[in-house]
Amino acid sequence: SGIVINCCREYNRKKTYSNTTIEDIENLLGITQNPEMKVDIQKALIELPEGYREVLVLHDIEGYKHEEISTLLGISEGTSKSQLFHARKAIKKLL
């Protein structure tokens, strides 16, 4: 799961716009070759609580900063950071 997050970060550093989908992540990691892993990642993301999932996707996949996430979701930056921490912890456990 740390590999997924780091690959997403690296991918976003190279992008000029944030429009990443789960398929982009799967292609980046070569997961489409392994259907079991593809299902695991999708299942793990779906099983995350909505707040965790939103912050994780916005921060680690889409590349938003905590300040931007707080504005988009109407939460504090501290809440965004906390949600991200717990989301990463939960997804590691699920994978």
C-alpha positions, 0 to 999 in steps of 0.5 A: 500500500505504501508503494501505491501511495508513493507511485501515485505521488510520483505520477502526480508530480509529473502531471500538469493537471489532476485528473487521476482515476483508479485505472490510471493507478492500476496502469501505473502499477501494472495491476491490470495484469493481476486481477486479484490485486486490482480487486483488492485495491478497489475493495480497500478504497470502497471499504474506507469511510467516506471522509478517509477516502475523500481525503486520501484520493484528493491528497495522494491521488489527485495531488491537492494540498491540505489547505485546498482539501479543507476548502473543498470539503469544508473541514479544517486543515488539521482534520484533513491531516488526521483523516489522511493519517487514518486513511493510510493506516486503514488502507494498509490494514485492508491490503 
